[in-house]
Amino acid sequence: MTWKLRGFHIKMDVIWNYEAPPGGGDTHVAVFRGTKSRLESARARIKTGAPNYPGTGFIDQGDRIRITFPDNYRDGHEAHFAQVTKRFLEYLRNPKAIPAWEKSNMLAKYYTTTKGLELSYR
């Protein structure tokens, strides 16, 4: 998708590879690129979240930061999908339980995707 937000041009590509490359396992990578930047994650956020997840950390690779976490946090795609589905169904049954940050994110995400779909048919 490509759009303009507050005067800035934004482009987002979402690629889902059905199978991980050989030896790759189940992975999740989010990379945002701009004309003057590349963002994979923020150090401050990693540091603040790390105490809640013992064994997690990051490796500073100069132009990159690699997030590390132990195998006991790796539950795989299917288990994660089940967790997300369970939470979604809880919110569906009780919309007031949706945290404010989640509500605004969901509204933005679904508005963007449904509007994009609508525009693609024109």
GURO-662532 format. One record per residue (C-alpha): x, y, z. Coordinates in nm, 2 decimals. Layout:
N
     c1     c2     c3
      X      Y      Z
...
***
This chain:
122
     c1     c2     c3
   0.00   0.00   0.00
   0.11   0.35  -0.07
  -0.05   0.66   0.09
   0.02   1.00   0.23
   0.00   1.07   0.60
   0.04   1.42   0.75
   0.24   1.52   0.44
   0.47   1.22   0.44
   0.45   0.95   0.17
   0.42   0.60   0.33
   0.46   0.27   0.15
   0.40  -0.07   0.32
   0.46  -0.41   0.17
   0.34  -0.72   0.35
   0.49  -1.05   0.23
   0.39  -1.38   0.38
   0.60  -1.67   0.28
   0.40  -1.99   0.33
   0.71  -2.18   0.43
   1.02  -2.07   0.61
   1.35  -2.12   0.42
   1.53  -2.44   0.50
   1.67  -2.42   0.86
   1.49  -2.09   0.91
   1.21  -2.20   1.14
   0.91  -1.98   1.22
   1.02  -1.62   1.21
   0.87  -1.27   1.22
   1.05  -0.97   1.08
   0.92  -0.62   1.06
   1.12  -0.36   0.87
   1.02  -0.01   0.79
   1.22   0.19   0.54
   1.22   0.55   0.46
   1.43   0.77   0.23
   1.64   0.87   0.53
   1.59   0.58   0.77
   1.54   0.21   0.83
   1.36   0.10   1.14
   1.34  -0.26   1.27
   1.29  -0.19   1.64
   1.37   0.06   1.91
   1.63   0.00   2.17
   1.44   0.17   2.45
   1.13  -0.05   2.39
   1.35  -0.36   2.39
   1.51  -0.26   2.71
   1.18  -0.18   2.89
   1.03  -0.50   2.78
   1.32  -0.73   2.86
   1.27  -0.75   3.24
   0.92  -0.90   3.17
   1.08  -1.17   2.95
   1.40  -1.31   3.12
   1.67  -1.41   2.87
   1.56  -1.16   2.61
   1.80  -0.89   2.49
   1.95  -0.73   2.18
   2.27  -0.74   1.99
   2.39  -0.41   1.85
   2.51  -0.48   1.50
   2.60  -0.12   1.41
   2.34  -0.03   1.15
   2.10  -0.30   1.29
   1.97  -0.43   1.62
   1.90  -0.80   1.65
   1.65  -0.90   1.91
   1.73  -1.22   2.09
   1.51  -1.44   2.30
   1.53  -1.80   2.44
   1.36  -2.10   2.28
   1.10  -2.12   2.56
   0.93  -1.81   2.41
   0.91  -1.97   2.06
   0.57  -2.13   2.04
   0.54  -2.14   1.66
   0.30  -1.99   1.41
   0.00  -2.22   1.49
   0.01  -2.17   1.86
   0.05  -1.79   1.82
  -0.24  -1.78   1.57
  -0.46  -1.97   1.83
  -0.36  -1.71   2.09
  -0.45  -1.41   1.86
  -0.78  -1.58   1.76
  -0.87  -1.64   2.13
  -0.80  -1.27   2.22
  -1.00  -1.15   1.91
  -1.30  -1.36   2.01
  -1.28  -1.23   2.37
  -1.29  -0.87   2.23
  -1.58  -0.97   2.00
  -1.78  -1.10   2.29
  -1.69  -0.80   2.51
  -1.59  -0.49   2.31
  -1.54  -0.29   2.62
  -1.25  -0.51   2.71
  -1.04  -0.39   2.42
  -0.76  -0.17   2.55
  -0.76   0.19   2.41
  -0.43   0.14   2.23
  -0.56  -0.18   2.07
  -0.88  -0.02   1.96
  -0.71   0.27   1.78
  -0.46   0.03   1.62
  -0.74  -0.20   1.50
  -0.95   0.08   1.37
  -0.65   0.22   1.17
  -0.55  -0.12   1.04
  -0.89  -0.23   0.93
  -0.99   0.11   0.78
  -0.67   0.12   0.58
  -0.70  -0.24   0.45
  -1.08  -0.21   0.37
  -1.04   0.13   0.21
  -0.75   0.00   0.01
  -0.96  -0.30  -0.11
  -1.25  -0.06  -0.20
  -1.01   0.16  -0.40
  -0.86  -0.13  -0.58
  -1.20  -0.22  -0.74
  -1.23   0.13  -0.89
***
